[in-house]
Structures are given as C-alpha cells and as structure tokens.
Amino acid sequence: MAQPLNDDLTTGSMLSHYKTLAIPAAFGMLFATLYNVVDVFYAGQLSTEAQAGLAIGYQAFFIMMSIGFGLGSGLSALVSNAKGEKNNTAARNLAAQGLSFGTLATLSLMVIGFFGGPHLIALVSEPGGYRDAALTYFSFLILALPGFLLAYGGNGILQAHGDSRSMQRALMVAFFANIALNPLFMFGIPGLWGGLGLTGIAVATILSQTGVMIFLMTRIFALNTMARITLADFVPDWHCYKAIIAQMAPASTAMLVMFVSGFVVQFALKEFGEEAIAAYGVALRIEQILLLPVLGMTGALLPIAGQNFGARNYDRVREAVFFCWKIGFAMSAIAMPLLWFGGQYAMRPFTADPDVITIGASYLLVDGFLFPVYMMLFSINSLLQALKQPIYTLWISIYRQGFGVAFFIWVFIGILGFDVWGVWLGIGVAVSSGWVIALLVAAKVAERQMGGLRPQIA
C-alpha cells in the first residue's frame, strides 16, 4: 500500500521542514555514531592494539563506502529536483535506477575491497598485532557492504520525499542490537562457545546493518512515487545511469578523498606509536557525536534547496541556506567550549591509557576552533549538490583533504619539527583555507545558477 506523505518542500514553514528533516536525521546519525562508539568501547575491552586495529580496518572499509554516501546525496538531489518539478514519473525512474546501480556497485566494490583492502591497511600500519587485527576485522566487514551502501542510497530517495524518520528508526534499532550482539560474538557464551574476539564486532555489524537495509527497502517501496513500479524499471538504463553517475561521482570522489585524507593522517601518526592512532580513532567518534546536529541541519538543506531549485523558487533556496547558517552558528556556540574544556573527560570512558587520553584531547582542542568551519563546509556542499553542481564539491575536497592535509602536515612536522601537534595544526590550516575557497565558489555558482546568494530586491 502506498505511503501517504507530505513531501512538498516548496511551500510551508522553513522551520517546520528543517524540524521534520533535520531532527530525525540528527538522531539517526547519533545512533549511527553511538553504534561506532560501542564498537570502539568493546575493542578497548580487548586492548589498545585492538582499538588501533579497529580504527584502521574501519577506515579502509569506509573508503568503499564513499560510493554509498555519494549515491545517497546524488539520489536526494536528483529525485528532489524531479519532485520540485512535479514529475513523479522521473522521480520513480531515478529511484529504481538508483537502486539497481547501487546493487551492481556493491558487488563490484566487494571484489575490489577483498583484493585491495589489505594493501591499504599495510600502507598505514607497521607489522605486528594491530595490523593483524585490522586485516582480520576488515576481511569480515566487507560482507556488511550491501547493508551500508544500499541503505545510504535508499535513504537519499526517502529524504527527497521528506522522510528522514525511517533511517532514524532503523539506526536506533541497529544500535541496541549492536549492544547485545557485540559482546555475544566477541566473548561468546561461557561454557558453550569462546567467541570470535575483534572479529565478533564485524559479525555483529553485518547482521545489524543488513537489517537496516531491508527495512529501508520496505519503506521505499511503500512510497506513493513507487506505486506503479515494475521489474522493467530496474533494468539498467544508460541514460539514467549517466545522470546518476554525473551527480554521484563528484560527491563520492570527494568522500573518497576525505577517507584517503584519514589514511594520510594515520600515516603521519604511525611514527608516534599505536597510542596516537588509537587516540585519533576515539577522538573522531567524539567529534562526530558533537557534529551530529550540524550534519542533520546541513543534510536537510539538500532536499529543501533541491526541491525549490527544481521549482525555480530561488528566494526560498536562499532562505533555506541562511536559515541553516543561523542555526549552525548557534550549535557551534554550544559545541566549541565542550571540545575545548571537556576533551580529556570525553576520552576517559573509552580508554584508561593516559597517553591516548592526552593525545586525543589535544586533537579535540584544535577541533573546537574548526567546528563552525565544518558547519559552513557541509552546508556549501549541500547547496552545490542541490544546484546540480556537485563537481565543485570534488575540487574543494581535493584541495582541502587531498593536497591541503598532506602538505600542511608535512610543513608542520617535516619542516618545523612539530610532534603530534603538527598533525592537528596541519588539519586545521587545510580545513580553514578550504572553507575560504568553498565560500567563494558557492557565491560564484549561486550567481550563475540563481542570481546570487543575497536576497533579491524587487
């Protein structure tokens, strides 16, 4: 039965649309991040070595996940534009083609990951226990790729229809399932089964994330847009695939560059020992928790701006952008002091190692200054995708996370002789300079596509 849904984002209160989209999305991402926090916590019950292995193995896995993130944002932009144009046939066709494309991409990536993943892990680690842990964890985690990639692609379709609640509910259930499944598969059942150790975390992820994907598929096929769907709609159509790839590829590549940047950071950190790598992995989870409201808000901007751009309601696109920025700066005012003054306290639940706590807190201190900069960068990415100009997100990412991170870390460590602080300061300079470039690019693109970012005076 088709799902009744008020999915028109071209009318009504901007605050109402942001609440409807951003709050469930933020809660969903909260539980997704807490899901990862649970993994880090249980890995810490084994050893610092296991935490470092988890951080590296997960980073390698998420390089493949860049396709899923790009597919989700690409489908959100394309389907929301079609919805804004009131073209339900095009919206249905894009949704079906997106799912078939995602399935083929998943199968290809599983093969690539099986052969290529171990080489990436070896590149950013030293021989020993934490590399072995990362390799074993990654080899099982590949089987979770369908659950992640198709779920994120499917969520883009749902967001374009104004539905971010389905992903929220699925991730909440997955979080609680992970709490139960992690210790079960890691430590087993006393007297009956000895458990799988760190590999048990990967098995728990496979089961819970596959459940997320299945639930989201049921929600997609309940949409009014999909009421007349047939098997023929899923047969690969190169014209649709080309449109999907054009929108997805820059976003996916930008995400890929971000994850490669993570490997650059880990490569730089490895000379400071496994404590530095473990600290970075834990601190990233803490950072992600505080960024969740911002990610929910900036993620909501994409379908809102996308539908209104499709409807050629440019003033409403501008309104959506500035509303996002106002709320984002208010969120930053709360998060920044928490990162500055609470870093050590936030690290302590995950590790008792004093070196890991100190190093992680130093990263969070720098991260506090970058918080509003990240907010602006995320919102600009959403705007550029909504305007069907995702290629600029790629070039910005290549500078900031490709060239910038590597270059400025090298300057601080290789030339100026900094210790681990050189890594954090290198990240800070790369992010800040990337933000300036992104703001200039967004103003230029908006001028060309809709007459500028400033409200038009009649």
N, C-alpha and C positions, 0 to 999 in steps of 0.2 A: 504494500500500500504506500502511495506517495506521501511524503512527509510535508505537512503544511509548515511553511517557514516564511517569516517576514524578512526577505533577503534584499530589499531595495535600500541601498545605502545612499541614494541620490536625494532623498528627502528626509525630513525629521531632524531631531536634535543631534548635533555633533557629539555632545556629551553622552547622550544615550547610546549612540553607535560605538563610541570608544569603550563605554562600560560593558556593552554586550560582547564586544570582541576582545578587548584587552584584558579584562579581569579574568575570564576563563582561560585565556591563553597564558597569562602570567601564572595562574595556579597550576595549569598543566605543566608548564616549564619548571615550576617549583618542584613538583613531584618528580619530573624527569631528572632534575639536578639532585634532589634528595635520593633518588634511585642510585645515582652515581656515588653520592656521599656514602650510602650504605655499602656499596662495593669497596670504597676506599677504607671505610671503618673495618670491615671484616678482613680485608687484606692486611690491615695493620695488626689484627689479632694473630696473624702468622709471623710477620717480621717486616722491618723496613725494606728488606730486599724484595719481599712480595709486593709492597706498595710501589716501589720503583718499577718493578716488572709490569704491574697493572697500568701504571701511567704511560709507559712506553708502548705496551701492546694496544691499549685503547687509542692512543694517538695514531698508530698505524691503521687501525680499523676505521677511524673517523676520516682518514684521507679518502677511503672508498665512499664514505657516507656523504661526501661533498656532492655527489650526484643526487642523492635523495633531497638534500636541502635545496639545491638548485631546481630540481623538478618541482618541489613544493612551492617555492616562490614564483617559479615560471608559470605553473598552472594557476596559481592565485591571481597573477596579473592578467593572463590571457582570458581565463573564464570570467573574472570580474569585469574586464573590458566588454566581453560579449554580453554579460548581464546588463551592464550600463547601457548598451545599445539595444536592449530588449530583444536580443537574438538568441532564444533558447535552443534553437537547433544547433547553432555554432557552439554554444556552451556545452551541450550534450556531446557533440562530436569531439571537442577538445578534451573533455573529461575521459571519454572512452579511449581515445588515442593516447592520452597521458598514462593511463593505467597499463595499456599494452606496451608502450615504450618502457615504462618502469620495470615491467616484468623481464623484458629482454635485457635491459641494462643490468638488472640484478644478477641474472645468470652469468653474464659476461664478467662482471666485477668479481664474482665469487671465484672464477677461474684465475683472473688476474691476481687477486689477493692471495690465493693459495701459493702461487709461484713467486710473486713479487714481495709480499709482506715480510718474509724473513730477511730479505736483503735490506729493507728499510730499517728494521729493528737492529740489525748488526751494525748499520751505519752510525747509529746514535747511542750505542752502548758498548761497554767493554766486556770481554769474555768473563763468564762467571755466573753466579747464581741468579742475579736479577735479569740477565739476558735470557737465560734458560727459562725462567718463569714467564717472561714476556712472550717468548716464542710458543710455549705450550698454551698459554692463555689465548693468544691470537689465533692459533690454528683451530681452536674450537669456536671462537667468537664469530668466525666467518659464517657459520651456519645461522647466525642471528641477522644477517644482512637483509634477507627478504622482509623480516618483520620491521626493521628500521626504515629501509628505503621506500617500500610501498606505503608504509604508514605516513611518512612525511609527504610523499607525493599526494596521497589521498587527502591529507589534511589541507593541502593547498586548494583542492577542489571544494572542500567544505567551507573553508574560510571565505572563498569567493562568494559563497551563498550566505555569508553572515553567521556561520556556525563554527565557533571555536570551542563550544562546550563538549562536543563529542571527544575530541582529543584530550581535553582536561579529564573527563571521567575515565577514559581508558588508561591514562598515565597514573591516575590515582590508584586504580585497581592494581596496575603493574607494580607500583611502589610497595604496596602492602604485600603483594605476592612475593616480591623480591626479599622482603624482610624475613619471610618464612623459608623461602627456597634457598637463599644463600647459606645459612648455617646447616640446613639439611644436606645439601650437596657437598659443602666443604668438609664438614665434620662427621657426616653420616649418622647412623643410629647406633648408639653404644650397644655392644654385644652382638649386633647383626651385620653392620657394614661400616667400614672405616672412613668413607668419604673420599672426595677427589682433591682436596686441598684447594689451591688457587683456581684450578680448572673448574671446580664446582661453581664459582661465580659466573663463568662463561655459560655453563649449562643452564643456570637459573635465568640468565639474560635471554638465551634462546627461547625458552618456554614462555616467559612473560611478554617479551616483545612480539612474538608471533601472535599471542592473544590480542595485543593492541591492534595489530594489522587486521586481523579477522574482524574485530568489532568495527573498525573504521570502514571496512568494505561494506558491511551491512548498512551503515549509516549513509554511505554514498548512494547505494542502490535504492534507498528509500526516499531520495530527493525527488521533488516534482520534475526537475530537469531530466532525470533518468527514467521517467515513466515509460517511455516508448523505446527503450534501448533494446538492441538486438545483437546477436553474436557478430553479425557483419560489421557492426560499428567498431569492433575491436581489431578487425583485420588491418594490419599496418597500411597506413596511407602516407606516402612520402610527403605530400603537400602539408599535412598536419604535423608530421614528424619534423619537417623543416622549420615550421613555425615554433614548435615546442623547443627544438634544439636552439634556435636563434634566441629565444627568451631565457632558456635554461643555462646554456653553455657559459655565458659570462658570469652568472651567479655561481654556478658550480665551480668554475675555474677560480673565481675569487675566493670561494670557500676552500678549495684545494690549496690555494696559495697560503691561506690562513693556517691550515694544518701543516703545510710544509714549513711555515714560519715557526710552528711549535717544535718541529724537529730541529730547526736551526737553533732555537733556544736550548733545547735539550743537548744538542751537540756542544754548545758553548758551556753548558753546566756540567758536562760529564768530567771536565778537568777538576771540578770542585767536589767530586765524590757523589755517591748514591744518596747522601743526605740532601744535597741540593736538588737532585732530580725528584726525590720524594716530596720535598718541601714545595716545589713548583706544582706538582700534581695536586697536592692538598689545597694549596692557596688558590689554584684555579677554580676548584669546586666552591670555595668560599666566595670568590669573586662572582661566580655565576649565580649564586643564590641572591646576592645583592643586586645584580643586573636584571633579575627576572622581571620586576615591574616595568623596567625600561624596555626590555625585549618585547613584553606584551604590548606596550603602548606603541612602539615603533613598528611592530609587526601588524598591528591593527591599521596603521596608516596605509599599508599597501592596498588592501581591498577597498577601503574607503576612497582613497585617491584614485584607484584604478577604475571603479565604477563611475565616479564623477568625471574623470578624464574621458572615459568612453561616452558619457552623456554630454560631453563638451561643456560641462558646468565648471569652468576654470576658477571662478571665485570660490567655489566650495572646495576645490582642491587646495587653494591657498589657505583657506580657513582650517582645513584639516592639518596642514603642515604646521602652522603657527600654534594651533591648539596642542599638538603633540610636543612641540618645543617647550611651551609654558609648563605643562605637566612634568616633562622630563627634567627641567631645571629644578622644580620643586622636589622631585625624587632625589636628585643629586645632592641637594642641600641636606638631606637626611643621611644618605649613604656615605658621603665623604668623611665626616667625623668618625663614623663607625669603623671605617677602614683605617683611619689614622691612629685611633686610640684603642681599638679593640682587636688588632691583628693577632697578638700573642694569645689572647683569650680564645679567639675563634679557632686557632690551630690546635689547642690542647686536647679537645675531645678526640682527635684523630691520631695523635702520636704522643708518646712520653719522651721522645728523643729531643733533648734541649737544642741540639744543632738544627734539627729540622724545624722546630718552632721558631727559632731566631731568624733563620733564612726566609721562611715563609712569611713572617711578619714584616720583613724588610720589603718583600715584593708588594704586600698589601698596602704599605705606606705609600709607595710610588703610585700604586693603582688608584688610591684615593684622589690624587690630582687628575688622573686620566678619566675619571668616571663621567663627568659631563661631556668630555670629548667623545667617548664611546657612544653616548646617547645621540649626539649630533651625527656621528658617522652612520649609525644604524638607521636613523630617520632619513638621511640623504639616500642611502641605498634603497630604502622602500620607495621613496619618491621617484628615483630614477627608473626603478622597475615598473612602477605604475604608469610612468610616461612612455613606456616601451623603449627605454634607452639603457638597457642593462649593461651594455658594453663598457660604459664609463665606470661602473662599479668594479669591473675587472681591472681597468688601468689604475684606478685608485688603489686597489688591493695589491696589485703588482708592485707599485711604488712603496706603499706603507709596510706590507707584510713580506714582500719578496726582497726587494732591494734594501729598503729602509732598515728593517730589523737587523739583517746581516751586516750592513755597512756600519751602522751606528754602534752595534755591539763590538764590532772589530775595532772601531775608533776608541771606545772606552777601555776595552781590555787589551787589545793588541798594541795600541799606540800610547795610551795614557796609563796603562798598567793597573787599572782597577781590578778589584776582586769580584765577587758575585754581584756587587752593586753595579758594576759595569753592564751586566746583562739587563738589569731592571732599568737603568738610565737609557740604555740603547733602545729598549722598547718604548720608553716614554717619548724620546725625541722623534722616533719613527711615527708613532701614533699622532703626536701633536702636529707635525708637519703635514702628515696625510690629511688631517682634518682641515687645514687651511686650503689645501688643494681641492678637497671634496666640496667645500663650501663655494669656491669659485666656479667649479664645474657645474654644480647644481644651479647656481644663478644663471649661468650661460645657457644651459639646456632648457631651463624653465622659460627664459626669454624667447627662445626659438619655438618651443612647443606650445606655450600658452600665454605669451605676453609678459612673462616675468613672475617673480615670487611676490612682489609687492602688490597689495590690493589695488585694483584698477579704479580710478576716479572717473565717474561719468561726466 
